[in-house]
């Protein structure tokens, strides 16, 4: 069973281990040291203005994600699932929880590395649509960015009298 909850500072060390393993898998495609060498101090700083969720499986952290909302757009960043827990619904559970708890967003926005077919399929399977490509972005990454718009809730219009 996957349990999604807000991260605590006590989780940060395990969270960084998961992140290092998850992004380390792409080291042959991209420069990923920004994610594989992040420090506890850097994570603590990031946690001051971002929300962080962790996915626990039998008491072990198997995934995490960071997000924040600006101008009605929920930016999703650093979705990380440990290699041993990938393709078991951990990433989907994390994204669905973001969508559930983020009431102030009309749009969800996430980028992933362009040459990662599994990641692209992942976002498409959650009804995200490719919105833009960012060639030669920071660290010379080619990114593809996805968006999903929250379905508008329509208010009942009173019938004319």
Residue pairs with C-beta under 8 A, 6 or more apart in sequence:
1 57
1 58
2 55
2 56
2 57
2 62
2 88
2 89
2 90
2 93
3 55
3 56
3 57
4 53
4 54
4 55
4 56
4 93
4 94
4 97
5 53
5 54
5 56
6 51
6 52
6 53
6 54
7 15
7 47
7 52
7 53
7 54
7 64
9 44
9 47
11 54
11 61
11 64
12 40
12 43
12 44
12 47
13 40
14 54
14 60
14 61
15 43
15 52
15 54
15 61
15 64
15 80
16 38
16 39
16 40
16 43
18 61
18 62
18 63
18 64
18 80
18 81
18 82
19 35
19 36
19 38
19 64
19 78
19 80
20 35
20 36
20 37
21 82
21 83
22 63
22 80
22 81
22 82
22 83
22 86
23 32
23 35
23 36
23 80
24 32
24 36
25 83
26 32
26 113
26 116
27 36
29 113
29 115
29 116
30 113
30 115
30 139
30 140
30 141
31 139
31 140
31 141
32 139
33 139
34 138
34 139
35 78
35 80
46 52
46 66
49 68
50 66
50 67
50 68
50 77
51 66
51 67
51 68
51 101
52 64
52 65
52 66
53 64
53 65
53 67
53 94
53 97
53 98
54 61
54 63
54 64
55 61
55 62
55 63
55 64
55 81
55 85
55 90
55 93
55 94
56 62
57 85
57 90
62 81
62 82
62 84
62 85
62 90
63 79
63 80
63 81
63 82
63 85
63 90
63 91
63 93
63 94
64 78
64 79
64 80
64 94
65 76
65 77
65 78
65 79
65 80
65 94
65 95
65 98
66 76
66 77
66 78
67 74
67 75
67 76
67 77
67 98
67 102
68 74
68 75
69 75
69 102
69 104
69 105
72 104
72 105
72 106
72 107
73 105
73 106
73 107
73 108
73 109
74 98
74 102
74 105
74 107
74 108
74 109
75 109
75 110
76 95
76 98
76 108
76 109
76 110
77 110
79 91
79 94
79 95
79 110
81 90
81 91
81 94
86 118
91 122
92 122
92 125
92 126
95 108
95 110
95 126
96 126
98 108
99 108
99 148
99 150
102 108
105 150
106 149
106 150
106 152
107 147
107 148
107 149
107 150
108 128
108 147
108 148
108 149
108 150
109 131
109 145
109 146
109 147
110 123
110 128
110 145
110 146
111 134
111 143
111 144
111 145
111 146
112 119
112 120
112 122
112 123
112 143
112 144
112 146
113 119
113 141
113 142
113 143
113 144
114 120
114 133
114 141
114 142
114 143
114 144
115 142
120 130
120 144
123 146
124 130
124 146
126 148
127 148
128 146
128 147
128 148
129 146
129 147
129 148
130 144
130 145
130 146
131 145
131 146
131 147
132 144
132 145
133 142
133 143
133 144
133 145
134 141
134 142
134 143
134 144
134 145
135 142
136 142
137 143
